[in-house]
Amino acid sequence: MRRVLSSILIACLCSIPILAQSLPLRSSENKPQIAYRLFSTWADNYMTEAKRGKAIGETILYGGGAMLLGGAALTWYGGDSISHDLYGAPMDGAFKNNLTLGLGIGAASFLTLGMIVASVPIKDYRAIYADVFAETDPEVQEAMAVSVLRYQADKGKESRIVSFITGLAVPLAAAAITGSIDIAQGKSWSDGLLTSLKGSSWCMGFSVLSLFQKTPQERLYERYLTTRDALYSAAK
């Protein structure tokens, strides 16, 4: 009987370290990685959407440039024939040269913008935050993901404020320049002020709208906070 009790006691003592090691694992399993999952999904979706948007932009710019370049070549080489068929006379020389030049400049602009868009690298958040994705401790990884979400939300808020200030500063600066020109010409400073403000009212309206429209990063962080609060309040 003593041997049996001794064996049970020894087995219990030996199992204590095993239980102690298993408790943190269970604790981490009961805390799902909300921020990490949201950030991981957002990083993948951002890359997918950015590639799609870049491809569409390149197609539009290169396609538009090719069409304008074709129009310039058609005007230069076939403009007289087309005008003769339509109006019974060749195309006016000055008009032909100006139209060809305008189409050529437009084509060059489109093609240049296409090359600029193609050369701009897409942000790979999996590479930028490689330390977050490489972290093996779930709790540390979750904490790092929370800090990234908070940082991105703060950057989004800053961009809204900067856009608002810029959207107001540019029209006001233009109005100030217009008023200065009027004064220099001996006119009333308010002569062209109203016209200038009317012309830039869309810019001011857009800046005000952008101030109250939260960025995707801010909405993502709010989604994390809402999900976290709902999860832990339900667990109580």
Wavefront OBJ file of the C-alpha trace (Angstrom):
o trace
v 0.000 0.000 0.000
v 2.847 2.363 0.849
v 4.475 1.621 -2.473
v 1.269 2.463 -4.310
v 0.870 5.766 -2.432
v 4.541 6.584 -3.004
v 4.194 5.913 -6.749
v 1.112 8.142 -6.953
v 2.884 10.937 -5.061
v 5.953 10.728 -7.279
v 3.769 10.777 -10.400
v 1.950 13.877 -9.132
v 5.213 15.665 -8.395
v 6.580 14.808 -11.833
v 3.443 16.101 -13.548
v 3.646 19.547 -11.961
v 6.357 20.881 -14.365
v 4.437 19.489 -17.329
v 1.246 21.244 -16.227
v 3.147 24.441 -15.582
v 4.535 24.386 -19.113
v 1.141 23.696 -20.642
v -0.653 26.580 -18.906
v 0.928 29.393 -20.933
v 0.150 27.531 -24.133
v -3.501 27.220 -23.191
v -3.568 30.839 -22.129
v -2.250 31.975 -25.498
v -4.675 29.720 -27.299
v -7.568 31.412 -25.487
v -6.431 34.813 -26.805
v -6.981 34.867 -30.567
v -4.710 37.055 -32.666
v -7.269 39.646 -33.699
v -4.853 42.406 -34.717
v -2.485 40.036 -36.484
v -5.261 38.469 -38.538
v -6.675 41.841 -39.529
v -3.258 43.229 -40.422
v -2.230 40.131 -42.367
v -5.436 40.177 -44.412
v -5.151 43.920 -45.012
v -1.518 43.626 -46.156
v -2.416 40.908 -48.671
v -5.497 42.787 -49.940
v -3.516 46.009 -50.258
v -0.905 44.306 -52.418
v -3.571 42.721 -54.619
v -5.525 45.950 -55.085
v -2.360 47.985 -55.657
v -1.183 45.625 -58.390
v -4.611 45.696 -60.032
v -4.808 49.496 -59.868
v -1.285 49.868 -61.215
v -2.035 47.534 -64.129
v -5.219 49.473 -64.956
v -3.377 52.795 -64.790
v -0.593 51.561 -67.055
v -3.132 50.201 -69.546
v -5.026 53.501 -69.665
v -1.913 55.651 -69.992
v -0.100 53.475 -72.522
v -3.322 52.897 -74.473
v -4.145 56.605 -74.494
v -0.599 57.453 -75.543
v -0.723 54.944 -78.374
v -4.053 56.324 -79.588
v -2.798 59.914 -79.536
v 0.409 58.898 -81.278
v -1.621 57.115 -83.930
v -3.815 60.193 -84.296
v -0.727 62.370 -84.774
v 0.655 60.042 -87.451
v -2.725 59.846 -89.181
v -3.061 63.624 -89.172
v 0.424 64.168 -90.545
v 0.383 61.509 -93.239
v -3.320 61.222 -94.060
v -4.818 64.512 -92.977
v -4.930 65.971 -96.458
v -6.639 62.905 -97.911
v -9.225 62.786 -95.125
v -9.950 66.508 -95.416
v -10.213 66.232 -99.196
v -12.737 63.376 -98.898
v -14.821 65.285 -96.329
v -14.573 68.883 -97.496
v -13.159 68.636 -101.011
v -9.954 70.474 -100.074
v -6.679 69.588 -98.347
v -6.219 70.408 -94.655
v -4.977 73.847 -93.744
v -1.199 73.670 -93.281
v -1.033 75.589 -89.980
v -3.957 73.664 -88.513
v -2.387 70.381 -89.611
v 0.938 71.223 -87.987
v -0.653 72.430 -84.736
v -2.949 69.404 -84.491
v -0.102 66.995 -85.155
v 2.072 68.743 -82.577
v -0.704 68.777 -79.981
v -1.446 65.088 -80.456
v 2.264 64.281 -80.311
v 2.746 66.220 -77.070
v -0.315 64.520 -75.583
v 1.035 61.106 -76.601
v 4.433 61.862 -75.094
v 2.787 63.022 -71.863
v 0.667 59.893 -71.574
v 3.585 57.584 -72.316
v 5.830 59.412 -69.837
v 3.192 59.150 -67.111
v 2.802 55.459 -67.932
v 6.530 54.894 -67.449
v 6.457 56.827 -64.176
v 3.554 54.735 -62.878
v 5.309 51.538 -63.965
v 8.520 52.546 -62.175
v 6.874 53.375 -58.845
v 7.237 50.356 -56.533
v 4.239 48.975 -54.687
v 4.471 48.945 -50.917
v 4.921 45.374 -49.731
v 3.813 45.489 -46.111
v 4.863 41.890 -45.604
v 8.411 42.955 -46.407
v 8.227 46.251 -44.498
v 6.940 44.507 -41.362
v 8.790 41.241 -41.852
v 9.601 41.126 -38.139
v 5.886 40.959 -37.295
v 5.234 38.062 -39.647
v 8.407 36.239 -38.569
v 7.640 36.430 -34.838
v 6.963 32.979 -33.377
v 5.500 33.974 -30.013
v 1.744 34.513 -30.563
v 1.362 37.079 -27.779
v 4.366 39.117 -28.906
v 3.208 38.889 -32.502
v -0.249 40.146 -31.535
v 1.235 43.063 -29.589
v 3.443 43.998 -32.544
v 0.457 43.840 -34.900
v -1.524 46.140 -32.600
v 1.301 48.694 -32.660
v 1.413 48.544 -36.474
v -2.350 49.060 -36.755
v -2.166 52.015 -34.375
v 0.777 53.518 -36.270
v -0.969 53.174 -39.634
v -4.144 54.728 -38.189
v -2.151 57.702 -36.897
v -0.534 58.139 -40.313
v -3.959 58.050 -41.951
v -5.229 60.732 -39.583
v -2.195 62.907 -40.292
v -2.738 62.562 -44.042
v -6.355 63.749 -43.624
v -5.250 66.824 -41.699
v -2.475 67.644 -44.184
v -4.896 67.245 -47.087
v -7.363 69.573 -45.365
v -4.755 72.257 -44.685
v -3.344 72.008 -48.206
v -6.793 72.127 -49.770
v -7.536 75.376 -47.956
v -4.094 76.935 -48.262
v -3.828 76.652 -52.051
v -7.078 78.539 -52.876
v -6.352 81.169 -50.234
v -2.840 81.660 -51.587
v -4.240 81.992 -55.113
v -6.774 84.552 -53.874
v -4.026 86.499 -52.123
v -1.945 86.570 -55.303
v -4.977 87.707 -57.315
v -5.648 90.495 -54.820
v -2.006 91.600 -54.943
v -2.086 91.739 -58.745
v -5.289 93.819 -58.634
v -3.695 96.291 -56.221
v -0.552 96.492 -58.370
v -2.728 97.313 -61.391
v -4.557 100.047 -59.514
v -7.751 98.035 -59.122
v -9.698 97.137 -56.014
v -8.181 94.144 -54.230
v -11.554 92.374 -54.273
v -12.155 92.629 -58.044
v -10.907 89.157 -58.942
v -11.093 87.695 -55.448
v -14.608 86.274 -55.717
v -13.906 84.771 -59.131
v -10.736 83.126 -57.830
v -12.528 81.660 -54.824
v -15.378 80.373 -56.981
v -12.944 78.642 -59.300
v -11.237 76.868 -56.412
v -14.380 76.127 -54.377
v -14.290 72.463 -55.471
v -10.796 72.134 -54.011
v -11.922 73.612 -50.700
v -14.997 71.385 -50.620
v -12.911 68.289 -51.276
v -10.478 69.210 -48.494
v -13.326 69.658 -45.999
v -14.854 66.347 -47.075
v -11.533 64.531 -46.718
v -11.146 65.850 -43.177
v -14.262 64.009 -41.997
v -13.782 60.877 -44.099
v -11.648 58.371 -42.234
v -8.929 56.494 -44.074
v -8.954 52.683 -44.490
v -6.169 52.421 -41.905
v -8.225 54.253 -39.319
v -11.279 52.121 -40.036
v -9.145 48.979 -39.735
v -7.885 49.997 -36.294
v -11.426 50.823 -35.180
v -12.522 47.406 -36.409
v -9.805 45.824 -34.271
v -10.915 47.753 -31.187
v -14.568 46.860 -31.756
v -13.794 43.171 -32.299
v -11.495 43.039 -29.286
v -14.031 44.673 -26.980
v -16.853 42.455 -28.251
v -14.753 39.310 -27.797
v -13.596 40.032 -24.267
v -16.949 41.370 -23.101
v -18.587 38.164 -24.334
v -15.961 36.076 -22.523
v -16.773 37.683 -19.154
l 1 2 3 4 5 6 7 8 9 10 11 12 13 14 15 16 17 18 19 20 21 22 23 24 25 26 27 28 29 30 31 32 33 34 35 36 37 38 39 40 41 42 43 44 45 46 47 48 49 50 51 52 53 54 55 56 57 58 59 60 61 62 63 64 65 66 67 68 69 70 71 72 73 74 75 76 77 78 79 80 81 82 83 84 85 86 87 88 89 90 91 92 93 94 95 96 97 98 99 100 101 102 103 104 105 106 107 108 109 110 111 112 113 114 115 116 117 118 119 120 121 122 123 124 125 126 127 128 129 130 131 132 133 134 135 136 137 138 139 140 141 142 143 144 145 146 147 148 149 150 151 152 153 154 155 156 157 158 159 160 161 162 163 164 165 166 167 168 169 170 171 172 173 174 175 176 177 178 179 180 181 182 183 184 185 186 187 188 189 190 191 192 193 194 195 196 197 198 199 200 201 202 203 204 205 206 207 208 209 210 211 212 213 214 215 216 217 218 219 220 221 222 223 224 225 226 227 228 229 230 231 232 233 234 235 236
